[in-house]
Amino acid sequence: LLTPDSRFDRWLRGDAHAITEVERAGFALFRGIGCAACHQGVNVGGNLFEKVGIFVTIPNKAAEVLRVPSLRNVAVTAPYFDDGGVATLPEAVRLMAWVQLGRELTASQTGAIVAFLGTLTGSYAGRPLMA
């Protein structure tokens, strides 16, 4: 699914007003804590396979190797994970930070990353995607 021209794409092309200060802070945090090590490239993921549960195993889930998903449109594609076991994006972000990076995020940090992820929502067939 190709959904070009997200606000993040416009910001990368030089539109300084395409994303907010909170969203920029979320992007900096996303890179700074290590999310971008796996969620990288033009699709912000989708090009690697990684073990799920590097630091901590997800409750009721076996550690397995899965494709790192693209985060394009992630804000409008709930539920999350391969089994749809997580209902909200903030919970998915918090859980992934813990199990993949060994980091416990504050509510403010989680909110900033979620705000950034919202900038990755594009358009399809000329219409903005919505939840």
C-alpha positions as CSV (number, residue, x, y, z in Angstrom):
1,L,0.0,0.0,0.0
2,L,1.7,3.2,-1.2
3,T,0.5,6.3,0.7
4,P,2.8,9.1,-0.2
5,D,2.8,12.7,1.0
6,S,2.4,12.2,4.7
7,R,3.1,15.2,6.9
8,F,6.5,13.6,7.7
9,D,7.3,13.3,4.0
10,R,6.5,17.0,3.6
11,W,8.7,17.8,6.6
12,L,11.6,15.8,5.2
13,R,11.2,17.7,1.9
14,G,11.7,21.0,3.8
15,D,8.2,22.1,5.0
16,A,9.2,23.2,8.5
17,H,5.5,23.6,9.4
18,A,4.4,20.2,8.4
19,I,4.9,18.7,11.8
20,T,4.7,20.2,15.3
21,E,7.4,20.6,17.9
22,V,5.9,17.7,19.9
23,E,6.0,15.5,16.8
24,R,9.6,16.5,16.1
25,A,10.5,15.7,19.7
26,G,8.8,12.3,19.2
27,F,10.9,11.7,16.1
28,A,14.1,12.6,18.0
29,L,13.1,10.2,20.8
30,F,12.2,7.5,18.3
31,R,15.7,7.8,16.8
32,G,17.5,8.4,20.1
33,I,16.2,5.3,22.0
34,G,16.8,3.0,19.1
35,C,13.4,2.4,17.4
36,A,15.0,3.5,14.1
37,A,17.5,0.7,14.2
38,C,14.8,-1.7,13.1
39,H,12.1,0.7,11.8
40,Q,14.2,2.4,9.2
41,G,14.2,3.3,5.5
42,V,11.6,5.0,3.4
43,N,8.8,2.7,4.8
44,V,10.0,3.2,8.4
45,G,10.4,-0.6,8.7
46,G,9.3,-3.6,6.6
47,N,12.8,-4.6,5.4
48,L,14.2,-6.6,8.4
49,F,13.3,-9.7,10.4
50,E,14.0,-9.5,14.1
51,K,13.4,-11.6,17.2
52,V,10.3,-10.4,19.1
53,G,11.2,-10.0,22.8
54,I,14.9,-9.2,22.8
55,F,15.0,-7.9,26.4
56,V,11.7,-9.3,27.8
57,T,9.3,-11.8,26.4
58,I,5.8,-10.5,25.7
59,P,3.4,-12.2,28.1
60,N,1.6,-15.2,26.7
61,K,3.7,-15.1,23.5
62,A,6.6,-17.2,22.4
63,A,9.8,-15.4,21.3
64,E,9.9,-15.7,17.5
65,V,11.4,-14.0,14.5
66,L,9.0,-11.8,12.6
67,R,9.2,-9.1,9.9
68,V,9.6,-5.7,11.4
69,P,6.5,-3.9,10.2
70,S,6.4,-0.7,8.3
71,L,5.1,2.1,10.5
72,R,3.5,4.0,7.6
73,N,-0.2,4.5,8.5
74,V,0.3,2.8,11.9
75,A,-1.9,5.4,13.6
76,V,-4.9,4.2,11.6
77,T,-4.3,0.5,11.5
78,A,-5.3,-0.8,15.0
79,P,-5.2,-3.4,16.5
80,Y,-1.5,-4.0,16.7
81,F,1.0,-6.9,16.4
82,D,0.8,-10.0,14.4
83,D,-2.1,-11.3,16.5
84,G,-4.0,-8.0,16.9
85,G,-3.4,-8.5,20.7
86,V,-2.8,-4.8,21.5
87,A,-5.7,-2.4,21.0
88,T,-4.0,1.0,21.2
89,L,-1.0,2.6,19.7
90,P,0.3,4.1,23.0
91,E,0.2,0.6,24.5
92,A,2.0,-0.9,21.5
93,V,4.7,1.8,21.7
94,R,5.2,1.3,25.4
95,L,5.3,-2.5,25.1
96,M,7.8,-2.5,22.1
97,A,10.1,0.0,23.9
98,W,10.1,-2.4,26.9
99,V,10.5,-5.8,25.1
100,Q,12.7,-4.7,22.2
101,L,14.8,-1.9,23.7
102,G,14.7,-2.6,27.5
103,R,13.3,0.9,28.0
104,E,10.4,1.9,30.2
105,L,8.8,5.0,28.7
106,T,7.1,7.8,30.6
107,A,3.6,8.8,29.5
108,S,5.1,11.9,28.0
109,Q,7.7,10.0,26.0
110,T,5.0,7.5,24.8
111,G,2.8,10.4,23.8
112,A,5.6,12.1,21.9
113,I,6.4,9.0,19.9
114,V,2.7,8.4,19.2
115,A,2.4,12.0,18.0
116,F,5.4,11.4,15.6
117,L,3.8,8.1,14.4
118,G,0.7,10.1,13.5
119,T,2.8,12.1,11.0
120,L,3.4,8.9,9.0
121,T,-0.2,8.7,7.8
122,G,-0.5,9.4,4.1
123,S,-3.2,9.4,1.4
124,Y,-4.5,6.7,-0.8
125,A,-6.2,7.5,-4.1
126,G,-6.0,11.1,-3.3
127,R,-7.9,10.8,0.0
128,P,-6.3,11.0,3.5
129,L,-6.4,7.8,5.4
130,M,-8.4,7.8,8.7
131,A,-9.1,5.3,11.5
